Amino acid sequence: DKNLRKIKLFLPSLSEQQRIVAKLDATYAEIDKTINNTKKIISSHKDFLNSILEDFFNSKDNKLFKKKELGEIIEVLTDYHANGSYKKLKDNITLKNEKDYAWMVRSTDFEKNFKNDLRYINKNSYNYLSKSKIFGGEIIMSKIGNAGKIYLVPKLSMPASLAMNLFLIRIKNKLAIDKYVFFYLSSRGGKNQIHSRIKGATTQTITKENVRNIKIPICSMEN
């Protein structure tokens, strides 16, 4: 391209170029080393957290716990499609890229640490989705694809509603705390229970019924 050929470059001597390249190579190597070390530290901390969770929830000496099915302590177990038929949802809901009245919560938002492009809906759509409004602190579970993956909704600064392919789980606050249940479901024992209830070889799914019969170790709220 003629325009490309017209770009002017500053070219130091070959020896200076070699010195610069060597310096940059060393810098990038140091960055890669730092990234790898950070990943190892994060992995080590996750392993440590998992071991703490296992020791706490699965200790044979801990007589404080009684097993309850998740269905016994759930106040709300719902999803996007609880609000109406596919046709009605299509007619009443439009996802927007630009910021609007409410945030449409997707699993990818959690996976990307909320640094991706969020999706929004207007106030009318939000009010229409009355059965799947999110207020913060709830547990979200993927029900298809990455079935069984769980997330904890952070504190919200705007109205929010649940997107497709997810379950919204709200716990009865007199029986258990959402974050406590989330920690158990994040433990090896919780993950094993979830995994054993997932169906499908190609497209994996988990049903509401199978979510309800997950057993949770519950102790008194007074202890």
Accessible surface in RSA format (square Angstrom, percent):
REM  Atomic radii and reference values for relative SASA: ProtOr
REM  Chains: A
REM  Algorithm: Lee & Richards
REM  Probe-radius: 1.40
REM  Slices: 20
REM RES _ NUM      All-atoms   Total-Side   Main-Chain    Non-polar    All polar
REM                ABS   REL    ABS   REL    ABS   REL    ABS   REL    ABS   REL
RES ASP A   1   123.06  86.2  72.27  71.9  50.79 120.1  38.02  89.5  85.04  84.8
RES LYS A   2   168.81  82.4 163.49 100.3   5.32  12.7 107.31  96.6  61.50  65.5
RES ASN A   3   107.33  74.0 101.35  97.9   5.98  14.4  26.05  62.7  81.28  78.6
RES LEU A   4   119.18  66.4 109.36  78.2   9.81  24.7 111.40  78.2   7.78  20.9
RES ARG A   5   203.69  85.5 169.34  86.3  34.34  81.8  59.62  81.5 144.06  87.3
RES LYS A   6   151.26  73.8 129.79  79.6  21.48  51.1  87.41  78.7  63.85  68.0
RES ILE A   7   104.87  59.7  83.87  62.5  21.00  50.6  90.23  65.0  14.64  39.7
RES LYS A   8   197.19  96.2 167.94 103.0  29.25  69.6 114.76 103.3  82.43  87.8
RES LEU A   9   136.29  75.9 106.56  76.2  29.73  74.7 109.54  76.9  26.75  72.0
RES PHE A  10   180.00  90.1 152.24  94.3  27.76  72.2 157.79  95.7  22.21  63.6
RES LEU A  11   129.79  72.3 101.22  72.4  28.56  71.8 101.22  71.1  28.56  76.9
RES PRO A  12    29.33  21.4  17.50  16.0  11.82  43.0  25.65  21.2   3.67  22.8
RES SER A  13    70.37  59.5  50.50  67.4  19.87  45.8  54.26 115.5  16.11  22.6
RES LEU A  14   135.05  75.2 130.95  93.7   4.10  10.3 130.95  92.0   4.10  11.0
RES SER A  15    79.88  67.5  69.50  92.7  10.38  23.9  48.63 103.6  31.25  43.8
RES GLU A  16    59.36  34.1  57.77  43.7   1.59   3.8  20.50  39.7  38.86  31.7
RES GLN A  17    55.90  31.3  54.23  39.6   1.67   4.0  18.32  39.0  37.58  28.5
RES GLN A  18   125.15  70.0 117.79  86.1   7.36  17.5  42.79  91.1  82.37  62.5
RES ARG A  19   141.75  59.5 133.67  68.1   8.07  19.2  70.97  97.0  70.78  42.9
RES ILE A  20    68.70  39.1  67.33  50.2   1.37   3.3  68.70  49.5   0.00   0.0
RES VAL A  21    84.13  55.4  83.64  75.7   0.49   1.2  84.13  73.1   0.00   0.0
RES ALA A  22    60.20  55.4  49.40  76.2  10.80  24.6  55.09  77.6   5.11  13.5
RES LYS A  23   136.51  66.6 132.06  81.0   4.45  10.6  78.51  70.7  58.00  61.8
RES LEU A  24    90.17  50.2  90.17  64.5   0.00   0.0  90.17  63.3   0.00   0.0
RES ASP A  25    87.92  61.6  81.84  81.5   6.08  14.4  26.51  62.4  61.41  61.2
RES ALA A  26    62.29  57.3  48.07  74.2  14.22  32.3  56.64  79.8   5.64  14.9
RES THR A  27    63.68  45.3  57.59  58.4   6.09  14.5  49.43  66.4  14.25  21.5
RES TYR A  28   138.63  64.7 138.49  78.8   0.14   0.4  91.33  68.6  47.30  58.3
RES ALA A  29    61.21  56.3  49.42  76.3  11.79  26.8  55.31  77.9   5.90  15.6
RES GLU A  30   102.67  58.9 101.35  76.7   1.32   3.1  43.24  83.6  59.42  48.5
RES ILE A  31    82.06  46.7  79.93  59.5   2.13   5.1  82.06  59.1   0.00   0.0
RES ASP A  32    81.40  57.0  79.97  79.6   1.43   3.4  21.10  49.6  60.30  60.1
RES LYS A  33   122.72  59.9 117.93  72.4   4.79  11.4  68.76  61.9  53.96  57.5
RES THR A  34    76.25  54.2  73.78  74.8   2.46   5.9  58.96  79.2  17.29  26.1
RES ILE A  35    80.15  45.6  77.76  57.9   2.40   5.8  80.01  57.6   0.14   0.4
RES ASN A  36    76.67  52.9  74.92  72.4   1.75   4.2  15.02  36.2  61.65  59.6
RES ASN A  37    65.44  45.1  64.18  62.0   1.26   3.0  19.43  46.8  46.01  44.5
RES THR A  38    63.23  45.0  62.97  63.8   0.26   0.6  46.29  62.2  16.95  25.6
RES LYS A  39   129.90  63.4 124.60  76.5   5.30  12.6  76.25  68.6  53.66  57.2
RES LYS A  40   144.20  70.3 135.85  83.4   8.35  19.9  88.30  79.5  55.89  59.5
RES ILE A  41    99.02  56.3  96.45  71.9   2.58   6.2  99.02  71.3   0.00   0.0
RES ILE A  42    87.25  49.7  85.05  63.4   2.20   5.3  87.23  62.8   0.02   0.1
RES SER A  43    58.01  49.0  54.44  72.7   3.58   8.2  28.44  60.6  29.58  41.4
RES SER A  44    66.48  56.2  59.07  78.8   7.41  17.1  26.73  56.9  39.75  55.7
RES HIS A  45   118.64  64.8 113.44  78.8   5.20  13.3  82.83  85.4  35.81  41.7
RES LYS A  46   128.50  62.7 126.22  77.4   2.28   5.4  74.37  66.9  54.13  57.7
RES ASP A  47    90.60  63.5  83.85  83.5   6.75  16.0  28.26  66.5  62.34  62.2
RES PHE A  48   132.33  66.2 126.93  78.6   5.40  14.0 131.84  79.9   0.49   1.4
RES LEU A  49    87.66  48.8  87.19  62.4   0.47   1.2  87.66  61.6   0.00   0.0
RES ASN A  50    42.82  29.5  42.82  41.4   0.00   0.0   5.34  12.9  37.48  36.2
RES SER A  51    50.14  42.4  44.58  59.5   5.56  12.8  41.99  89.4   8.15  11.4
RES ILE A  52    79.76  45.4  77.80  58.0   1.96   4.7  78.94  56.8   0.82   2.2
RES LEU A  53    15.47   8.6  15.47  11.1   0.00   0.0  15.47  10.9   0.00   0.0
RES GLU A  54    24.78  14.2  22.84  17.3   1.94   4.6  15.98  30.9   8.80   7.2
RES ASP A  55   104.22  73.0  93.98  93.5  10.24  24.2  33.33  78.4  70.89  70.7
RES PHE A  56    98.55  49.3  91.56  56.7   6.99  18.2  98.46  59.7   0.10   0.3
RES PHE A  57    12.97   6.5   3.43   2.1   9.54  24.8   3.43   2.1   9.54  27.3
RES ASN A  58    72.96  50.3  49.99  48.3  22.98  55.3  31.97  76.9  41.00  39.6
RES SER A  59    47.12  39.8  29.01  38.7  18.11  41.7  22.90  48.8  24.21  33.9
RES LYS A  60   203.01  99.0 168.22 103.2  34.79  82.8 119.95 108.0  83.06  88.5
RES ASP A  61   126.91  88.9 107.39 106.9  19.52  46.2  31.88  75.0  95.03  94.8
RES ASN A  62    41.16  28.4  21.81  21.1  19.35  46.6  10.56  25.4  30.59  29.6
RES LYS A  63   191.18  93.3 157.64  96.7  33.54  79.9 106.98  96.3  84.20  89.7
RES LEU A  64   104.26  58.1  91.34  65.3  12.91  32.5  94.77  66.6   9.48  25.5
RES PHE A  65    34.19  17.1  14.31   8.9  19.88  51.7  14.33   8.7  19.86  56.9
RES LYS A  66   156.33  76.3 151.05  92.7   5.28  12.6  99.09  89.2  57.24  61.0
RES LYS A  67   124.93  60.9  95.46  58.6  29.46  70.2  76.05  68.5  48.87  52.1
RES LYS A  68    68.38  33.4  66.88  41.0   1.50   3.6  25.49  22.9  42.89  45.7
RES GLU A  69    65.88  37.8  65.10  49.3   0.78   1.9  11.04  21.4  54.84  44.8
RES LEU A  70     0.03   0.0   0.03   0.0   0.00   0.0   0.03   0.0   0.00   0.0
RES GLY A  71    28.48  35.1   0.00   N/A  28.48  35.1   9.81  26.9  18.66  41.8
RES GLU A  72    90.36  51.9  76.72  58.0  13.64  32.5  42.84  82.9  47.52  38.8
RES ILE A  73     0.00   0.0   0.00   0.0   0.00   0.0   0.00   0.0   0.00   0.0
RES ILE A  74    17.28   9.8   8.09   6.0   9.19  22.1   8.09   5.8   9.19  24.9
RES GLU A  75   102.16  58.7  74.83  56.6  27.33  65.1  23.52  45.5  78.64  64.2
RES VAL A  76    40.53  26.7  36.42  33.0   4.11   9.9  40.53  35.2   0.00   0.0
RES LEU A  77    19.05  10.6   2.14   1.5  16.90  42.5   2.14   1.5  16.90  45.5
RES THR A  78    10.14   7.2  10.14  10.3   0.00   0.0   7.39   9.9   2.76   4.2
RES ASP A  79    12.53   8.8  12.53  12.5   0.00   0.0   0.24   0.6  12.28  12.3
RES TYR A  80    17.30   8.1  17.28   9.8   0.02   0.1   3.59   2.7  13.71  16.9
RES HIS A  81    47.15  25.8  33.04  23.0  14.11  36.1  29.96  30.9  17.19  20.0
RES ALA A  82    35.75  32.9  13.76  21.2  21.99  50.0  25.80  36.3   9.95  26.4
RES ASN A  83    19.47  13.4   0.50   0.5  18.97  45.7   2.95   7.1  16.52  16.0
RES GLY A  84    25.49  31.4   0.00   N/A  25.49  31.4  21.64  59.4   3.85   8.6
RES SER A  85    62.29  52.6  45.96  61.3  16.33  37.6  53.31 113.5   8.98  12.6
RES TYR A  86   167.12  78.0 161.13  91.7   5.99  15.6 123.92  93.1  43.20  53.3
RES LYS A  87   148.84  72.6 141.14  86.6   7.70  18.3 113.17 101.9  35.67  38.0
RES LYS A  88   123.21  60.1 122.92  75.4   0.28   0.7  66.12  59.5  57.09  60.8
RES LEU A  89     4.96   2.8   4.56   3.3   0.40   1.0   4.56   3.2   0.40   1.1
RES LYS A  90   172.04  83.9 149.43  91.7  22.61  53.8 100.36  90.3  71.68  76.4
RES ASP A  91    95.55  66.9  56.86  56.6  38.69  91.5  26.25  61.8  69.30  69.1
RES ASN A  92    67.47  46.5  49.93  48.2  17.54  42.2   6.82  16.4  60.65  58.6
RES ILE A  93    17.26   9.8   4.03   3.0  13.23  31.9   4.03   2.9  13.23  35.9
RES THR A  94    87.98  62.6  83.33  84.5   4.65  11.1  55.56  74.6  32.43  49.0
RES LEU A  95    86.27  48.0  61.04  43.7  25.23  63.4  61.14  42.9  25.13  67.6
RES LYS A  96    54.52  26.6  50.89  31.2   3.63   8.6  25.63  23.1  28.89  30.8
RES ASN A  97   110.04  75.9  91.37  88.3  18.67  45.0  26.45  63.7  83.59  80.8
RES GLU A  98   112.12  64.4 103.47  78.3   8.65  20.6  65.40 126.5  46.73  38.1
RES LYS A  99   152.45  74.4 124.97  76.7  27.48  65.4  68.49  61.6  83.96  89.4
RES ASP A 100    44.84  31.4  28.74  28.6  16.09  38.1  11.64  27.4  33.19  33.1
RES TYR A 101    82.86  38.7  69.57  39.6  13.29  34.6  52.21  39.2  30.65  37.8
RES ALA A 102     0.00   0.0   0.00   0.0   0.00   0.0   0.00   0.0   0.00   0.0
RES TRP A 103    17.02   6.8  17.02   8.2   0.00   0.0  17.02   9.1   0.00   0.0
RES MET A 104     3.67   1.9   3.67   2.4   0.00   0.0   3.67   3.1   0.00   0.0
RES VAL A 105     0.00   0.0   0.00   0.0   0.00   0.0   0.00   0.0   0.00   0.0
RES ARG A 106    49.47  20.8  49.10  25.0   0.36   0.9  24.56  33.6  24.90  15.1
RES SER A 107    34.79  29.4  33.37  44.5   1.41   3.3   1.49   3.2  33.30  46.6
RES THR A 108    46.74  33.2  44.79  45.4   1.95   4.6  30.58  41.1  16.16  24.4
RES ASP A 109     0.00   0.0   0.00   0.0   0.00   0.0   0.00   0.0   0.00   0.0
RES PHE A 110    28.99  14.5  11.97   7.4  17.02  44.3  12.44   7.5  16.55  47.4
RES GLU A 111    88.86  51.0  56.90  43.0  31.96  76.1  32.31  62.5  56.55  46.2
RES LYS A 112   123.21  60.1 112.31  68.9  10.90  26.0  60.82  54.7  62.39  66.5
RES ASN A 113    93.74  64.6  87.85  84.9   5.90  14.2  23.15  55.7  70.60  68.2
RES PHE A 114    73.44  36.7  55.68  34.5  17.76  46.2  55.68  33.8  17.76  50.8
RES LYS A 115   172.77  84.3 135.11  82.9  37.66  89.7  90.88  81.8  81.89  87.2
RES ASN A 116    37.52  25.9  15.87  15.3  21.65  52.1  24.83  59.8  12.70  12.3
RES ASP A 117   113.92  79.8 104.20 103.7   9.71  23.0  23.97  56.4  89.94  89.7
RES LEU A 118    41.53  23.1  35.89  25.7   5.64  14.2  35.89  25.2   5.64  15.2
RES ARG A 119    62.43  26.2  62.43  31.8   0.00   0.0   2.46   3.4  59.97  36.3
RES TYR A 120    23.07  10.8  23.07  13.1   0.00   0.0   5.49   4.1  17.58  21.7
RES ILE A 121     0.00   0.0   0.00   0.0   0.00   0.0   0.00   0.0   0.00   0.0
RES ASN A 122    49.90  34.4  49.49  47.8   0.41   1.0  13.38  32.2  36.52  35.3
RES LYS A 123   113.38  55.3 111.60  68.5   1.78   4.2  56.55  50.9  56.83  60.5
RES ASN A 124   119.96  82.7 112.11 108.3   7.85  18.9  26.44  63.6  93.51  90.4
RES SER A 125     3.84   3.2   3.44   4.6   0.41   0.9   0.36   0.8   3.48   4.9
RES TYR A 126    19.32   9.0  19.32  11.0   0.00   0.0   8.42   6.3  10.90  13.4
RES ASN A 127    72.91  50.3  61.62  59.6  11.28  27.2  25.39  61.1  47.52  45.9
RES TYR A 128    66.23  30.9  49.34  28.1  16.90  44.0  54.84  41.2  11.40  14.1
RES LEU A 129     0.00   0.0   0.00   0.0   0.00   0.0   0.00   0.0   0.00   0.0
RES SER A 130    69.38  58.6  50.61  67.5  18.77  43.2  27.77  59.1  41.61  58.3
RES LYS A 131   129.20  63.0 114.41  70.2  14.78  35.2  72.97  65.7  56.22  59.9
RES SER A 132     0.00   0.0   0.00   0.0   0.00   0.0   0.00   0.0   0.00   0.0
RES LYS A 133    46.98  22.9  43.59  26.7   3.39   8.1   9.83   8.8  37.16  39.6
RES ILE A 134     2.11   1.2   0.00   0.0   2.11   5.1   0.00   0.0   2.11   5.7
RES PHE A 135   136.00  68.0 110.04  68.2  25.96  67.6 113.53  68.8  22.47  64.3
RES GLY A 136    27.58  34.0   0.00   N/A  27.58  34.0   4.90  13.4  22.69  50.8
RES GLY A 137    30.95  38.2   0.00   N/A  30.95  38.2  28.94  79.4   2.01   4.5
RES GLU A 138     4.55   2.6   4.09   3.1   0.46   1.1   3.18   6.2   1.36   1.1
RES ILE A 139     0.00   0.0   0.00   0.0   0.00   0.0   0.00   0.0   0.00   0.0
RES ILE A 140     0.00   0.0   0.00   0.0   0.00   0.0   0.00   0.0   0.00   0.0
RES MET A 141     0.00   0.0   0.00   0.0   0.00   0.0   0.00   0.0   0.00   0.0
RES SER A 142     4.03   3.4   4.03   5.4   0.00   0.0   2.41   5.1   1.62   2.3
RES LYS A 143    35.30  17.2  33.90  20.8   1.40   3.3  19.73  17.8  15.57  16.6
RES ILE A 144    67.09  38.2  58.75  43.8   8.34  20.1  58.75  42.3   8.34  22.6
RES GLY A 145    46.74  57.6   0.00   N/A  46.74  57.6  35.53  97.5  11.22  25.1
RES ASN A 146    89.78  61.9  77.94  75.3  11.84  28.5  32.81  79.0  56.97  55.1
RES ALA A 147    11.10  10.2   0.00   0.0  11.10  25.2   0.00   0.0  11.10  29.4
RES GLY A 148     7.69   9.5   0.00   N/A   7.69   9.5   2.30   6.3   5.38  12.1
RES LYS A 149    86.72  42.3  80.54  49.4   6.18  14.7  61.63  55.5  25.09  26.7
RES ILE A 150    19.75  11.2  11.81   8.8   7.94  19.1  11.81   8.5   7.94  21.5
RES TYR A 151    16.69   7.8  13.59   7.7   3.10   8.1  15.96  12.0   0.73   0.9
RES LEU A 152    42.99  23.9  29.10  20.8  13.88  34.9  29.10  20.4  13.88  37.4
RES VAL A 153     3.55   2.3   0.00   0.0   3.55   8.5   0.00   0.0   3.55   9.6
RES PRO A 154    52.19  38.0  40.38  36.8  11.80  42.9  52.19  43.1   0.00   0.0
RES LYS A 155   202.07  98.6 168.81 103.6  33.26  79.2 117.26 105.5  84.82  90.3
RES LEU A 156    36.57  20.4  10.34   7.4  26.23  65.9  12.19   8.6  24.38  65.6
RES SER A 157   120.67 102.0  76.72 102.4  43.96 101.3  56.88 121.1  63.79  89.4
RES MET A 158    43.77  22.7  30.85  20.4  12.92  30.8  28.17  24.0  15.60  20.7
RES PRO A 159    42.50  31.0  33.27  30.3   9.23  33.6  41.31  34.1   1.19   7.4
RES ALA A 160     0.00   0.0   0.00   0.0   0.00   0.0   0.00   0.0   0.00   0.0
RES SER A 161     0.00   0.0   0.00   0.0   0.00   0.0   0.00   0.0   0.00   0.0
RES LEU A 162     0.00   0.0   0.00   0.0   0.00   0.0   0.00   0.0   0.00   0.0
RES ALA A 163     8.33   7.7   8.08  12.5   0.26   0.6   8.33  11.7   0.00   0.0
RES MET A 164   101.12  52.4  91.46  60.5   9.66  23.0  71.31  60.6  29.82  39.5
RES ASN A 165    70.67  48.7  69.61  67.3   1.07   2.6   9.48  22.8  61.20  59.1
RES LEU A 166     3.79   2.1   3.72   2.7   0.07   0.2   3.72   2.6   0.07   0.2
RES PHE A 167     6.18   3.1   6.18   3.8   0.00   0.0   6.18   3.7   0.00   0.0
RES LEU A 168     0.89   0.5   0.89   0.6   0.00   0.0   0.89   0.6   0.00   0.0
RES ILE A 169     0.08   0.0   0.08   0.1   0.00   0.0   0.08   0.1   0.00   0.0
RES ARG A 170    49.70  20.9  49.70  25.3   0.00   0.0  28.05  38.3  21.65  13.1
RES ILE A 171     3.14   1.8   0.00   0.0   3.14   7.6   0.00   0.0   3.14   8.5
RES LYS A 172    84.58  41.3  83.12  51.0   1.46   3.5  42.83  38.5  41.75  44.5
RES ASN A 173   115.03  79.3 104.80 101.3  10.23  24.6  32.27  77.7  82.76  80.0
RES LYS A 174   182.79  89.2 161.77  99.3  21.02  50.0 109.22  98.3  73.56  78.4
RES LEU A 175    70.09  39.0  65.02  46.5   5.07  12.7  66.88  47.0   3.21   8.6
RES ALA A 176     3.82   3.5   0.81   1.3   3.01   6.8   3.50   4.9   0.32   0.9
RES ILE A 177   102.33  58.2  98.67  73.5   3.66   8.8 101.52  73.1   0.81   2.2
RES ASP A 178    30.68  21.5  30.67  30.5   0.01   0.0   6.28  14.8  24.40  24.3
RES LYS A 179   111.35  54.3 110.71  67.9   0.64   1.5  53.22  47.9  58.13  61.9
RES TYR A 180    46.45  21.7  42.13  24.0   4.31  11.2  45.33  34.1   1.11   1.4
RES VAL A 181     0.00   0.0   0.00   0.0   0.00   0.0   0.00   0.0   0.00   0.0
RES PHE A 182    37.43  18.7  37.43  23.2   0.00   0.0  37.43  22.7   0.00   0.0
RES PHE A 183    75.02  37.5  75.02  46.5   0.00   0.0  75.02  45.5   0.00   0.0
RES TYR A 184     4.76   2.2   4.76   2.7   0.00   0.0   0.49   0.4   4.26   5.3
RES LEU A 185     0.48   0.3   0.08   0.1   0.39   1.0   0.08   0.1   0.39   1.1
RES SER A 186    22.98  19.4  20.91  27.9   2.07   4.8  18.35  39.1   4.63   6.5
RES SER A 187     0.03   0.0   0.03   0.0   0.00   0.0   0.00   0.0   0.03   0.0
RES ARG A 188   134.25  56.4 130.19  66.4   4.06   9.7  49.88  68.2  84.37  51.1
RES GLY A 189    17.68  21.8   0.00   N/A  17.68  21.8  16.23  44.5   1.45   3.3
RES GLY A 190     0.00   0.0   0.00   N/A   0.00   0.0   0.00   0.0   0.00   0.0
RES LYS A 191   111.47  54.4 107.72  66.1   3.75   8.9  65.61  59.1  45.86  48.8
RES ASN A 192    90.38  62.3  83.97  81.1   6.41  15.4  25.51  61.4  64.87  62.7
RES GLN A 193    32.46  18.1  30.08  22.0   2.38   5.7  24.44  52.0   8.02   6.1
RES ILE A 194     7.61   4.3   7.61   5.7   0.00   0.0   7.61   5.5   0.00   0.0
RES HIS A 195   127.20  69.5 121.40  84.4   5.80  14.8  78.07  80.5  49.13  57.2
RES SER A 196    75.68  63.9  46.23  61.7  29.44  67.8  48.92 104.2  26.76  37.5
RES ARG A 197    42.11  17.7  40.91  20.9   1.21   2.9  12.36  16.9  29.75  18.0
RES ILE A 198    28.73  16.3  10.82   8.1  17.90  43.2  10.82   7.8  17.90  48.6
RES LYS A 199   118.06  57.6 115.35  70.8   2.71   6.5  71.85  64.7  46.21  49.2
RES GLY A 200    47.69  58.8   0.00   N/A  47.69  58.8  27.61  75.8  20.09  45.0
RES ALA A 201   105.49  97.0  65.27 100.7  40.22  91.5  74.41 104.8  31.07  82.3
RES THR A 202   137.55  97.8 103.33 104.8  34.22  81.5  76.38 102.6  61.17  92.5
RES THR A 203    74.16  52.7  61.65  62.5  12.51  29.8  36.51  49.0  37.65  56.9
RES GLN A 204    69.53  38.9  68.48  50.0   1.05   2.5   7.92  16.9  61.61  46.7
RES THR A 205    45.38  32.3  45.32  45.9   0.06   0.1  29.47  39.6  15.91  24.0
RES ILE A 206     4.64   2.6   0.00   0.0   4.64  11.2   0.07   0.1   4.57  12.4
RES THR A 207    67.45  48.0  63.12  64.0   4.33  10.3  64.67  86.9   2.79   4.2
RES LYS A 208    62.77  30.6  59.90  36.8   2.87   6.8  31.72  28.6  31.04  33.1
RES GLU A 209   109.40  62.8 107.67  81.5   1.73   4.1  52.68 101.9  56.72  46.3
RES ASN A 210    27.47  18.9  27.47  26.5   0.00   0.0   0.00   0.0  27.47  26.5
RES VAL A 211     0.00   0.0   0.00   0.0   0.00   0.0   0.00   0.0   0.00   0.0
RES ARG A 212    88.69  37.2  88.65  45.2   0.03   0.1  25.39  34.7  63.29  38.4
RES ASN A 213    38.90  26.8  38.82  37.5   0.08   0.2  14.41  34.7  24.49  23.7
RES ILE A 214     0.00   0.0   0.00   0.0   0.00   0.0   0.00   0.0   0.00   0.0
RES LYS A 215    91.47  44.6  91.47  56.1   0.00   0.0  63.59  57.2  27.89  29.7
RES ILE A 216     0.00   0.0   0.00   0.0   0.00   0.0   0.00   0.0   0.00   0.0
RES PRO A 217     2.11   1.5   2.11   1.9   0.00   0.0   2.11   1.7   0.00   0.0
RES ILE A 218    15.26   8.7  12.95   9.6   2.31   5.6  12.95   9.3   2.31   6.3
RES CYS A 219    33.12  25.1  24.78  27.6   8.34  19.6   2.23   5.7  30.89  33.3
RES SER A 220    58.40  49.3  38.19  51.0  20.20  46.5  38.82  82.7  19.57  27.4
RES MET A 221    91.10  47.2  55.94  37.0  35.16  83.7  53.31  45.3  37.79  50.1
RES GLU A 222   160.48  92.1 127.23  96.3  33.26  79.2  54.16 104.8 106.33  86.8
RES ASN A 223   116.48  80.3  52.83  51.1  63.65 153.3  42.62 102.6  73.86  71.4
END  Absolute sums over single chains surface
CHAIN  1 A    14983.0      12802.8       2180.2       8651.2       6331.8
END  Absolute sums over all chains
TOTAL         14983.0      12802.8       2180.2       8651.2       6331.8
